[in-house]
Amino acid sequence: MDPVFSELSVLLVGAAVLGCLAVIGRQPIIIAYVLAGMLIGPWGLGWLSSIEFIEKTGHLGITLLLFLAGLCLHPQKLLGLFRKTLLITVINALFAFAVIFFATWVLRFSLGDCLWIGLALMFSSTILVVKLLPTTKLHQQRMGAICISVLILQDLMAVALLLWVGSASFSQGILLGFAMLIFKIAALSAGLILFDTYILHPVMKQVDRIHEALFILGLAWCFGIAAGASHIGLSYEIGAFLAGVALARRKISFFISERLKPLRDFFLVIFFFSLGAGFDMRSLGGIFLPALLLSVMLIVVKALGFKLAFQRSGEPEGSAKELGVRLAQGSEFSLLLALSAANVGFLSQPASLLVKAVTILTFIFSSYIVVWRFPTPIGTSEKLFRD
């Protein structure tokens, strides 16, 4: 039997079984996918010998997720939200960095490890936050738009750090690298809007009678622009998001968004499974207690920090509190930054493992907190179930 087919079958069966048990037991289904990865993966029962293909496939879900998020945000609305949330995003990232840096220094990590652990963990998860936002909040309400604007700004900061680490050079400096990143994004955005106005939209009007053609065209636009963005030094995810924003001016964006959601969810199942499959519980050893402490600290610090910042900006107390809780976890970029920093020698292997453990633990804790307290598409009670 084809090993790819065999391993994908095992993945889906395991995720389906634990996912159904989670729903019946009123537990967050995302946690079931992570646990399925831990159980079936190379460090569990070993039914999957390699997760490289699974990890790459799972990242297609991240790309689709950002594309669909972009479809909900008109460019003018997005710019307005960026102006409102830029200072909040930067201040909270620096605040989280400072707290984690001090905590890891107290735990006797080296100065370099403290620096990179703090940088890696100061971001929130685009995948988890958007996945747990009800469709009504994402499309129609202010809260969804604010969450996305904060997350995209954080993603830009994370990409700038990744590019900086990837160059393995401190000569240019992070500010110049970030300036170049903004210039590339602005140029790409302008090009996408022009292409949509004069080429893509007229083509869509000609083929909109055939839904299958629109579905394929939407996928091609998403992944084509994502691939193009990677060639100019941006990430696939940012390219997909900008492709979605360029289409958000059109009514057809809602149709494309609804049609692509099942495909997005399929790939996100694979992503969360790969997250668990790549984690070796046996290697935790002496870092489990530090990871647990940092996880709780990170969630509390981010939730309180965002709540206070949004209240100061004029948001009602209830909305500010919910925004804070939804944004309180580590990020998928935490894993990428830790891996990149470890590969070039900036971060030790124990510190890299600590970042991975904290990220996964905050994913689990944050999922439980959100689904038990706020409306989500995977709510554990009828009162909190929204889609």
N, C-alpha and C positions, 0 to 999 in steps of 0.2 A: 504494500500500500504506500502511496505517496506520503512521505513524512510530513509535508506541509498540511495536506488534507487531514491526516491522522491527528496531528497536534491541534489543529484548529477545531476539529470535532471534539476532542477531549476538553479543550478550553470551553467551548459553548455548552457542552453537557454539564460540566462542573459548575459553570456560572449560572446555568438555568436552575439546577437543583438547589444550590445554596441561595439563589435569588428568590425562588419560590418559598423556601423555608423562611427567609427573612421577611417576606411580605406577610406570610401566615402568622409569623411571630411578632409582627409589627415592629420590625427593625429596619434601619436604613439599608436600602438595597445596594448602595455603593459599597458599604462595608462588606457585604456578601461577596462582591466581585474581588475585592482585595484579599479576603480570606481564601477564596477559591484559588487565587494565584499562589498564596503561601502554601496551601495544602497540596496542590497538584504540581507546582513548579519544581525546578531542579533541587531546591533546598528542602522540599517537602517529600512527597511520595516519589518524586522523580519521573512522573509520567510525561513531563516535557523535558527533553534533554537540553534544549537551547531556547532562549527567549528573544534572541536577536530579531528574528522575523516578526514575532508578536509585538515587540516594542516599536518597531518601525511602522507596523500596521496601525497600532494604537495612536500614533501621532497624527494619522490622517483624521482621527476624531477631533483632535485639538484644532487642526486647520479648519475643519468644517464648523466647529463651535464658534471660532472667531469670525468666520464668514457670516454665519447666521446672526451673531451679535451685531456685526456691522450693518446688516440689512435693516436693523431696527432703529438706526440712528441717522437722521438727516444731517448732512455736513454742517449746516449752520447751527443746528442744535448741538452737535458734538463740539464745535468750537466754543460755544457759549459755556458748555459744561466744563471743558478744559480750563477755561479762565477761572471758573468757580472752584475747581478742585485741585488745581496745580499746587498751590501753596499747602493745602491740607495734605496732599499726597506726599510731597517732599518732607514736610515736617514730621509726619507720622513714620515715614520710612527711616528718617534719621533718629527719631526717638526709639523705635524698635531696635535699630542697630546699636545705639548706645547702651540700652538695657542688656541686650544679649552679649555685647562685648564685655561689659562689666561682669556679668554672671559667669561667662566662660573663663574670664581672668581669675575670678574667685575659685573656680573649679580647677585652676592650675594648668590651663592650656597655655601654649606658647603665645607670644604677642601676635605673631603672624597668623596662627590658627584662630585666635580671638577675632582678628580683623576680618578674615574671610568667612568665618561662621556667622558673624554679625551681618556682613554684606549679603550672604546667601539667604538668611532667614528674615530679612526685613521686608520681603515682598509677600503679597497675598495670592491665592490661587485663582486664576481666571477660570480654569476648568470647573472647580468645585463651586465657586460662587454663582457662575452663570447656570450651571446644571441645576442648582437648587433654587433658582429664581422661577416663580410661576410665569407662564407665558404672558399673563395679563400685566404683571409687573414689568416684564422685559419689553413688551411692545407699547404699553399705554401709560405706565406710571413713571413718576419722577425717580423713584427709588432704583429701578432697574437701570435707568440711564446714568444716574450718578455712580452706581457700582461699576458700570462698564467704563465710564470715563476715568475713574480712579485706577482700575485694573489696566487699562491701556497705557496710561501714563507710567504705571509701575513696570509694565512690560517693556516700554521704551527704555527706561532706566536699566532694566535687567539686560536687554540686548546690548546697550552701550557697554556694560560691564563685561559681557561675554566677548564682545569684539575686542575690548581692551586686553582681557586675559588671553584671548586667542592670538593676539599679536606678540604676546610675551615681551612687550616693550613698554617702558614707562616714559619714553622720550616725547611722545606726542601729548600725553596727558589725557585724562578722561573728559575734561571740558571740551577740548577740540574734537575728540571723537564723538561726543554727544552732539556737538554743533553740526558735524558732518552727517550724523544720523538724521537730525531734523531736516537738513537740506535735502537729503535723499527722499525722505518721506513726503516733503512738500512737493518736490518735483514729480514723484510717482503719483501722488494724489491728483495733481493738475492734469497729468497725462491720462489718468484713468477717467476723469470727468469728461475730458475732451473726446476720448475714444467712445465712451458711453453715449455722449450726445450725438455724435456724427456717424457712428458705425453700429455699436451694439444695440442701442434702443430701436433704430429703424429695422434692424434684422429681427429683433424680438417681436415687433409689431407685425412682421410678415409671417411669422411662424407660430403666433400665439394660439392659433386654432388647434394645434397639435400639442397636447400637454407633454408628451414624451420628448418632443424637440426642445421645449423650454427647460425641462428637467436636465437634459444632457447639456444644453447651452449654459445653464446655471453652474453645473459641475465644472464644465470646461473653463468658465470665467474664474471660478474660485481657485482651482488648482493651477491653471495657466498663469494667473497673476502671482500666486504664491511662489511658483517656480521662478518666475521672472524676478521677483523681489529678492530671492536668495542669491541670484547672480549679481546683484548690485550691492550686496553686503547687508541686506536686511534679513529678517527671519521669514520662514514660510507663514507663520501665524500672523505677523503684521501685514504681510502682503495680502493674505486672505481677508483680514479685517478691512483693509482699505478697499479691496474689491467689493466687499459688501456695502460699505459706506457710499461708494460711487453709485450703486444701484438703489440705495435707500430713498432716493428722490422719486422713484417710480412706484406706482401702485402694484406693479408686477412683483415687487420685492416680497410682499406678504405671501403671494402664491408660491414663489420659489422657496421661501422659508418653511412653509408648511410641508412641502413635498420632500425637503431634504432632512427633516427632523428624524425620521426613522433610520436613515443611513448614518446620521450623526450619532444617534444613540448606540447603534451597532458597534461603531468604531470606539466609542467611549467605554463600552463594556470591555473591549480588548485592552484599552489603555489602563483602566483600573486593575484589571487582571494582571497585566504586566508589571504594574507597580508592586503588587504583592509577590509575584513570582520572582522578582529580582532582589527580594529582601531575605537575607539569611539570618533568621532569628538566633542561630547558634553563635553568630559572630558578635552579638551584642555584648556578652560578657560583662565587664565592669562599667560599660557606658549606659546601661539601661536606666539606672536611677538618675544620672545627669540628663539623659534624653527626656525622661518623664518630667523632671523638674523644669527643664527648658520649655517643654511643650506647654505645660500649664501656664508658665510665666508668659510665654509668647501670646497665647490666646487672651489672657487677661490684659496684658499691656496694649495689644492692638485694639481690643474691644473698647477699653476705656479711652484710649487715645483718639480713636476715630469718633467715638460718641461726643467727647468734649469738643473736638475740633468742629464737627458738624453743627453742634449746638451753638458754638460761637459764630458760625457762618449764617445762622438764621434758621436752621432746620428745627422742626418741632422735636421735643424730647423723645417721643416714642419712635419717630422715624430715625433720629440720630442713634438711638440705642440699637435698633434693628440693623442699621447700616454697619455699626461697629461690630456687632456679633457676626454678621454675614462675611465681613472682611477679615475676621480674626483666625488666621491659620498660616501655614507655610505655603510655598508655591512650587509648581512644577519647575519653575526657573531656579528654585533653590537646589534641586537635584542637578540641573545642568551646570550651574555655577560651581557647585562643590566638585563635580566630576572634572570640569575644565581646570579649576584651580589645582586640584590634586595631580592632574596629568602634567602640568608645567612646574610642579614642585612648590607651589605657593601654600598648599594645604596638606597636612599629614593625613595618612590613611585613617587613623582613629577619628580625627576631626571630620573627615569626609563621611565616615560611617555615622557619626553623631548627627550630621546635618540630614542624612537620609532617614534616620530613625525619628528625628524630631518632625520632619515633614510628614511622614506617614502617620505618626501619632496625632499630629494636629489635624490631618485630614479626617481621621477617625473621630476624634473628639468634636471637631467642628460640625461634622455631619450629624452626629447625635444631637448636639445642642440646637442646630437649626431646625431639624425635622421635628423635634419635640416642642419647639417654642413658636415657630413661625410657619406660615403657609409655604408649601413646596410641592413640586410635581410628584414627589415620592413620600408625601406625608404619611405618618404612621397612624393617623386617626382621620376619620371623615371630616372632622372640624378643620383640620390643617391641610387637607388634600386640595391642591389647586393645580389646574393645568389649562 
